[in-house]
Amino acid sequence: MGWHYNKSIKVGPFRINLSRHGVGHSFGNRRFYVTATPDGRRHVSLRLPGGFHVGKTFGKRKYYRHY
């Protein structure tokens, strides 16, 4: 069984995300935001009216999970 840890700190429009894998950060608002994960990937997300959500991830993981 694995363990998880998440903590977010909001600083203006920025959010610093702490997890057991490292530190990531996010920027944006309710409709559009960009996230950088601790393993080097970038995720761009757009939320549209009516509950539609479009997202795209760029990059590959820099490490592999071994449980």
N, C-alpha and C positions, 0 to 999 in steps of 0.2 A: 504494500500500500504506500502510495506517495504522499507527500505533504505539500501544502500550498501556502503561499504568503503573498498578499497584495496590499499595497498602501499607496494612495494617491494624494499628492499635495498640489493644490491649485494656487497658481500665482498669476493673477490677471487672466488673459486668454490662454495661458500655458498651463499644462498639467504635467507634473513629474510623477512617473509611475515606478514604484519600487516593488520588486518581486524577488523570489529566490534565485532567478536567473540573471538579475542585474537591474540596471536603471534604464528606463525608456522615457520618452516624452511625447506629448501630444499638443497640437495647436489647432484651434478652430472654434466654431460655434455650433449651434444645434443643427444646422443644415449641412455644413461642410467642415471636415476636419482631416488632418494629416497626423499620422502616428509613426514614430520610429521605435521599433522594438529593441530589446537588449541584444538580440541575436543578429541585428543588422538589417532586418527587413523594413520596408516602408509600406504603409497602408494608407490609401486615400479613400475617403468615404463621402458619399453624397446622399442625403436623405431628402426625398421629394414628398410633396403633399400627397395624402391618400395612403400613407404607410409604405411607400416604395423606398427601397434602399439599394444603392449601387456602390460596390466597393471593388478596389483593385489592389493587389499586393505586388510589390516589386522587390526583387532580390531573393537570395537563397539563405537558408539558415546556416550559421557559422558553426554550429555544433549539433550533435545528434543526441537525442534523449536515450539514456541507458537506465532502465529501471531494474 
